[in-house]
Amino acid sequence: MVVLLVGLLGSRWVRAQLVPALSLAALASALGLTIWQWNEQKSIVAGALRIDSLSADADLILLAGGACAVLLAWRSLAAREAAHGEFHALLLTSIGGMSLLAAAQNTVILFVGLELLSIPLYVLCATEMKREHSLESG
């Protein structure tokens, strides 16, 4: 939410530099929380999510891939056309859905994680407004 709200600010520097930096900070804080819960073996949220070594490993891979995606999108045309804040908020939401999907232990949470993963990706496909293929894929 912070990334999305900061992206609404009018300054070009804020949208082009601060929003990706905030996205990286959010991913770094998620990485810190993943490392903090590294050797835990427990179920949370009434048994709907499972924190174990497999979900922690998947989170590490997802967070590294997310950081690479943010770094690659820092100067991309798609992020500029999507007004930076929306692009990075959708990217972070999709990464959160991937993480939720990796820790799901319940069919309902599995479905919520899948939807949280896929719907922002559908929108991200259509962020490059000037390309016909981007709009068609969205």
Secondary structure, DSSP 8 states (H G I E B T S, - for coil): -HHHHHTTSS-HHIIIIIHHHHHHHHHHHHHHHHHHTTT--EEETTTTEEESHHHHHHHHHHHHHHHHHHHHHTT-HHHHHTTTHHHHHHHHHHHHHHHHHHHB-SHHHHHHHHHHHHHHHHHHHT--TT-HHHHHH-
